[in-house]
Amino acid sequence: MADEWTKLLDVADCSVGSRRFVATHGKELAVFHLSDPDRFIVIDNACPHASGNLSAGELENATEIVCPWHYWAFDLDSGECTMNEAVRLNRYDCKIENNQLFARLSTPPKHHKD
């Protein structure tokens, strides 16, 4: 089960600098397409602070998502909260194959920087 990958979306449906909400397999996810380097980040959509909709938040400084409810900011690459080091995003491994984005949802999410 640890090697199971779930298709989330067509890469063309999420241009660089944008984000998408994806609901699949009982999870609500936010997918971000970032640049420099070109990469995708997949996280739980609910803010770990108070469950705000992160896919509707503002993307700042090219790598920070700001929750629209209480304005908590998170670094998408590390998962760290800029306001409270004890709060982190749940991040999932992802890969691209045949212009499709997949995430490994069957493994525990990452809570630390790779």
Secondary structure, DSSP 8 states (H G I E B T S, - for coil): -TT--EEEEEGGGS-TT-EEEEEETTEEEEEEEETTTTEEEEEESB-TTT--BGGGSEEETTTEEE-TTT--EEETTT-BBSS-TT-B--EE-EEEETTEEEE--SS--B-S--
